[in-house]
Amino acid sequence: MKKVLVILLTLVLVLSLASCGQSAEIKPVTLNIGMLKGPTGMGMAKMLEEGYVMDKNIETNVLIAAAPDELTAKVISGEVQIAAVPTNMAAYYRY
């Protein structure tokens, strides 16, 4: 019984490692980021200044808004994937 179990586990390990060797074509992804001017968006200031690159396959678009109302519709519709908004807006617009 132990021999059968060892053989099966070895077979599973070999097959899982063999599937890792194939390289897949990764398509570029666009990530939309929305932020507010002022204290709410200051956490991203250094990232924007230095031109931070997340990954070679991720392109980022940044929308800088003056008021939370400008970002509300974009957050709800899913047009913006990451948003720096005031806490009360984030708590109110749950998915």
QUIMOSUL-V850576 format. One record per residue. N is the residue number from 0. SS is DSSP state (helix for helix, strand for strand, loop for the rest). PHI is phi in radians with two decimals (NA if undefined). Layout:
# QUIMOSUL-V850576
N/SS/PHI  N/SS/PHI
This chain:
# QUIMOSUL-V850576
0/loop/NA  1/helix/-1.16  2/helix/-1.12  3/helix/-1.14  4/helix/-1.12  5/helix/-1.12  6/helix/-1.14  7/helix/-1.13  8/helix/-1.13  9/helix/-1.13  10/helix/-1.10  11/helix/-1.10  12/helix/-1.10  13/helix/-1.14  14/helix/-1.19  15/helix/-1.20  16/helix/-1.24  17/helix/-1.18  18/helix/-1.30  19/helix/-1.31  20/loop/-1.31  21/loop/-1.47  22/loop/-1.61  23/loop/-1.84  24/loop/-1.31  25/loop/-1.78  26/loop/-1.46  27/loop/-1.14  28/strand/-2.11  29/strand/-1.80  30/strand/-1.96  31/strand/-1.67  32/strand/-2.08  33/strand/-1.99  34/strand/-2.58  35/strand/-1.73  36/loop/-1.20  37/loop/1.78  38/helix/-1.05  39/helix/-1.14  40/helix/-1.65  41/helix/-1.13  42/helix/-1.11  43/helix/-1.70  44/helix/-1.05  45/helix/-1.15  46/helix/-1.07  47/helix/-1.22  48/helix/-1.14  49/helix/-1.51  50/loop/1.18  51/loop/-1.00  52/loop/-1.91  53/loop/-1.24  54/loop/-2.81  55/loop/-1.18  56/loop/-1.75  57/strand/-2.06  58/strand/-1.76  59/strand/-1.94  60/strand/-2.02  61/strand/-1.96  62/strand/-1.94  63/strand/-1.84  64/strand/-1.89  65/loop/-1.53  66/loop/-2.34  67/helix/-1.06  68/helix/-1.08  69/helix/-1.18  70/helix/-1.57  71/helix/-0.97  72/helix/-1.14  73/helix/-1.21  74/helix/-1.20  75/helix/-1.13  76/helix/-1.32  77/loop/1.55  78/loop/-1.17  79/loop/-1.91  80/loop/-1.50  81/strand/-2.21  82/strand/-2.44  83/strand/-1.77  84/loop/-2.22  85/loop/-1.09  86/helix/-1.05  87/helix/-1.15  88/helix/-1.26  89/helix/-1.13  90/helix/-1.26  91/helix/-1.35  92/loop/-1.70  93/loop/-1.47  94/loop/-1.56
